[in-house]
Amino acid sequence: MNTISGILIVDKPSGWTSHDVVKKTRNLLNVSKVGHTGTLDPMATGVLVLLIGKATKSACLFENDSKRYLAEVTFGWATDTYDFTGATTATGDPSKVNINHLKDAIKSFQGESEQIPPMFSAVKIGGKKLYQLARSGKTVIRKPRKINIKKIEPDLSGFPRITLDIECSKGTYIRTISHSLGEMIGCPAHLSALRRTASGKYTIEEAADFLTLIEAEDQSNLERLIYPVPNREIIG
């Protein structure tokens, strides 16, 4: 078993769960432990910070890292998952949207607020993940969580598809923001693409293309991309 440890920053491909990336990395490196510092939905791409070997002991130090995303929101229909993977639940006419009202609605998200996790999420209630309950047709009451949108900058040039550059606290559901925007302006909307561009201090510019790494199946090349966790960040 390999004893290498440290941090590996990868660009998660769409269609992969964060657990898929962890499992494949563990197998490729032949290490006993690999973890990540913040889940990305399967449909999302972008920065996934992996902790290798003994570096997993430092996971708690990344818990409160802020995140940054580029989110594409499409108006005209909403889905049960709040993103493009779900079944359509409502439709509307984007041509009737007042762009100034949309700008005001987007601006209103900035700052601290409370957000209710979507039913299609990994939040656990009563020992079961919400998405498991949702898939069985159940809806349960969820407690709101405090979030902080530090920045939200829109590009409305492609409406009815818009892009939001969002910097936010951990645990913020961008899918929920997309869905809520549709409700606020009277035209159903959903998250049609999501890319995490930063997690804490780690940015997409530092991330290695994960598909290229695994297709090469070159352990030594993968190891070269792992850098040590500073001593002050390792526990025990």
C-alpha positions in Angstrom: 0.0 0.0 0.0 1.3 3.4 -1.0 2.1 5.8 1.9 2.0 9.0 0.0 -0.1 11.8 1.5 -1.0 15.4 0.5 -3.5 17.5 -1.5 -4.6 16.8 -5.0 -6.8 19.4 -6.8 -8.8 18.0 -9.7 -11.4 19.2 -12.1 -14.4 16.9 -11.6 -16.0 15.8 -14.8 -19.8 15.9 -15.3 -21.6 12.6 -14.6 -19.2 11.6 -11.8 -20.2 11.7 -8.2 -17.6 13.0 -5.7 -17.4 9.5 -4.3 -16.7 8.1 -7.8 -13.7 10.5 -8.0 -12.5 9.5 -4.5 -12.8 5.8 -5.2 -11.0 6.0 -8.5 -8.2 8.1 -7.0 -7.8 5.6 -4.2 -7.5 2.7 -6.5 -5.1 4.5 -8.9 -2.8 5.6 -6.1 -3.1 2.3 -4.1 -3.7 4.2 -0.9 -6.0 3.3 2.0 -7.5 6.8 2.5 -8.8 9.5 0.2 -11.3 12.1 1.1 -12.7 15.4 -0.3 -13.5 18.8 1.2 -16.9 19.5 -0.3 -19.3 17.4 -2.4 -20.2 18.4 -6.0 -23.4 17.1 -7.6 -22.9 14.6 -10.4 -24.0 17.1 -13.0 -21.5 19.7 -11.8 -17.9 20.2 -12.9 -14.9 22.0 -11.4 -12.7 22.2 -8.3 -12.7 19.1 -6.0 -10.1 19.2 -3.3 -8.9 15.7 -2.5 -7.0 14.8 0.7 -4.7 11.8 0.3 -3.5 9.4 3.0 -2.6 11.1 6.3 -3.8 14.4 4.9 -7.3 13.2 5.5 -6.7 14.1 9.2 -6.8 17.7 8.2 -10.3 17.6 6.7 -11.8 19.6 9.6 -9.7 22.6 8.7 -11.4 22.9 5.3 -15.0 22.6 6.6 -15.7 26.3 6.5 -14.0 27.1 3.2 -16.1 29.3 1.0 -16.9 28.2 -2.6 -17.2 30.0 -5.9 -19.3 28.9 -8.8 -20.3 29.8 -12.4 -24.0 28.9 -12.6 -26.1 28.8 -15.7 -29.8 29.3 -15.0 -32.4 28.7 -17.7 -35.9 30.3 -17.5 -39.0 28.7 -19.1 -39.4 25.6 -17.0 -38.7 24.3 -13.5 -37.9 20.7 -12.4 -38.4 18.6 -9.3 -34.6 18.4 -8.7 -34.2 22.2 -9.4 -31.6 21.3 -12.2 -31.7 19.9 -15.7 -31.6 16.3 -14.6 -35.2 16.4 -13.1 -38.7 16.1 -14.4 -40.5 19.2 -15.5 -42.9 20.6 -12.9 -43.9 23.9 -14.3 -43.5 26.0 -17.5 -43.6 29.7 -18.3 -42.9 32.3 -20.9 -39.5 34.0 -20.5 -40.5 36.8 -22.9 -42.8 38.2 -20.2 -39.9 38.6 -17.7 -39.0 42.2 -16.7 -35.2 42.3 -16.8 -35.1 45.0 -14.2 -37.1 42.9 -11.8 -34.8 40.0 -12.5 -31.7 42.2 -11.7 -33.4 43.2 -8.4 -34.2 39.6 -7.6 -30.6 38.5 -8.2 -29.3 41.3 -6.0 -31.6 40.4 -3.2 -29.7 37.1 -2.6 -26.5 38.9 -1.6 -25.6 38.8 2.1 -26.7 36.5 4.9 -30.0 34.6 4.7 -31.7 31.3 5.4 -32.1 28.6 2.8 -34.1 25.4 2.9 -32.2 22.4 1.4 -33.9 20.9 -1.6 -35.6 17.5 -1.3 -33.1 16.1 -3.9 -30.1 16.5 -1.7 -27.8 14.4 0.5 -29.0 16.0 3.8 -30.1 13.4 6.2 -33.4 13.4 8.2 -34.2 10.5 10.4 -31.2 8.6 9.1 -32.3 8.8 5.5 -30.9 11.1 2.8 -33.5 13.5 1.4 -33.0 12.3 -2.2 -33.9 8.8 -1.1 -37.2 10.1 0.4 -37.8 12.2 -2.7 -37.4 9.3 -5.0 -40.0 7.3 -3.1 -42.4 10.2 -3.5 -42.1 11.6 -0.1 -41.7 15.3 1.0 -40.6 16.2 4.5 -40.2 19.4 6.4 -36.6 20.7 6.3 -35.1 23.2 8.6 -33.6 26.3 7.0 -29.9 26.8 7.2 -27.9 30.0 7.4 -25.9 30.9 4.3 -23.9 33.9 3.1 -23.8 35.0 -0.5 -20.6 37.1 -0.5 -20.9 38.0 -4.2 -23.4 37.3 -7.0 -22.7 38.9 -10.3 -25.0 38.2 -13.3 -24.5 38.1 -17.0 -27.9 38.5 -18.6 -26.8 38.8 -22.2 -27.9 35.3 -23.1 -31.4 35.5 -21.5 -33.4 33.3 -21.1 -30.2 31.6 -20.1 -28.2 33.7 -17.7 -24.9 33.1 -15.9 -24.2 33.9 -12.2 -20.8 34.3 -10.7 -21.4 33.3 -7.1 -19.1 33.3 -4.1 -20.8 31.7 -1.1 -20.5 30.0 2.2 -20.4 26.2 2.6 -23.7 24.4 2.3 -25.2 26.8 -0.2 -27.4 25.1 -2.8 -27.1 26.9 -6.1 -30.0 24.8 -7.4 -32.2 26.3 -4.8 -31.2 29.9 -5.8 -32.0 29.0 -9.4 -35.4 27.7 -8.5 -36.1 30.6 -6.2 -35.3 33.1 -8.9 -37.9 31.7 -11.1 -40.5 31.9 -8.3 -39.5 35.5 -7.5 -40.0 36.8 -11.0 -43.0 34.6 -12.0 -41.2 32.5 -14.6 -40.1 28.9 -13.7 -36.3 28.3 -13.8 -33.8 25.6 -13.2 -30.0 25.2 -12.9 -28.8 24.1 -16.4 -25.0 24.0 -15.7 -22.7 24.4 -12.7 -19.0 24.8 -12.5 -17.1 25.3 -9.2 -14.3 27.7 -9.9 -12.8 27.8 -6.4 -12.9 26.0 -3.1 -11.2 28.0 -0.3 -7.9 29.1 -1.7 -7.8 26.5 -4.4 -8.9 27.6 -7.9 -9.8 26.0 -11.2 -6.5 27.1 -12.7 -4.7 24.8 -10.3 -7.0 21.8 -11.0 -5.8 18.8 -13.0 -8.1 17.4 -15.6 -9.4 14.2 -13.9 -10.4 12.3 -17.0 -7.0 12.8 -18.5 -5.4 11.6 -15.3 -7.4 8.4 -15.1 -7.2 7.6 -18.8 -3.4 7.7 -18.6 -3.5 5.3 -15.6 0.0 6.6 -14.7 0.4 6.5 -10.9 3.7 8.4 -11.0 2.2 11.2 -13.0 -0.7 11.4 -10.5 1.7 11.5 -7.6 3.7 14.4 -9.0 0.5 16.5 -8.8 0.1 15.9 -5.1 1.7 18.5 -2.8 2.2 18.2 0.9 -0.2 19.8 3.5 1.7 22.5 5.4 2.7 21.1 8.9 0.4 23.6 10.6 -2.6 22.1 8.8 -2.0 18.4 9.8 -3.6 17.2 12.9 -1.8 14.5 15.0 
